[in-house]
Amino acid sequence: MKHLMQLAVGLSLLITFPVFAAGDAGAGQGKSTLCAACHGADGNSVVPNWPKIAGQHAAYLQRQLALIKSGLRPVPEMAGIVMGLNDQDIADLAAYYANQTTSVGITDTGLRVIGERLYQAGNPATDIPACMACHGPLGEGNPLSGYPSVGGQHATYTEKMLTRFKAGDSWGADDASSNIMTDVTLRMTDEEIKAVASYIQGLHASATGDGN
């Protein structure tokens, strides 16, 4: 209960989110060839270890690229790429991918019950809050508070990130979003992580019944 109360307090405060420059989606499309090899031409990566970025909130994408460029979020595969991007490049790429549509996967039926319960209601017995409290009932996220869209994301990638958060990874002491995740995942079992990652893969706002 203590952790649920702490999260509730945290959610009641609007996370300080930097104000970024507006991007040009058309210009971003022209620059997206840098990203297509891993993330796909439209931001829907075909390799499940690499995240889908199609439909992600532009401000969130800008924030993550800035964190990667600064070294606060270590992503070795992207280090060389982001160093060559200026603020306008980042804004343009974010605008382009934010305007794309996320493809949707399928939830493993054997993991659905656990995953759905965790996503919608959490686990009060172990002070795990509902994922949808931050990420929305359909995985749409909350751009004003800096919480990303997660619906349709590869289960492999989500599981990898949740496992990293559980191991203590965060994007710096001042990054509230990642620090919330490190706190929550400490109380999640490996089975719960796998189940909720699978549920998220089939979660989407654009249709019902296709993935889930």
Beta strands, then each sheet from edge to edge (+ up, - down):
end
